[in-house]
Amino acid sequence: MTRCISHKKSYSSLELAEEALIEARTKYDYAPNRGPLAVYKCEDCGQYHLTSKGKMNEKLSKHLAEGKIELQKEADRWIRKLKR
């Protein structure tokens, strides 16, 4: 894996970065207007990074609008409960 001078986690494709973005929004409870909301291709390393700036990623926006993020959060809560 190529190291970026930004020290941000890098993803080799847009698809992988979008998956990581959706996973992050599912895994963590971000305060309103906080946390990653888009991906971009880095001019320094040529890889993709997550960012909290700019316009929301379309795929993330769709998942939020359809309630998929909240459904996955609820499923994860039940999985943790059942593992106890």
Secondary structure, 3 states (H helix, E strand, C coil): CCCCCCCCCCECCHHHHHHHHHHHHHHCCCCCCCCCCEEEECCCCCCEEEECCCCCCHHHHHHHHCCHHHHHHHHHHHHHHHHC
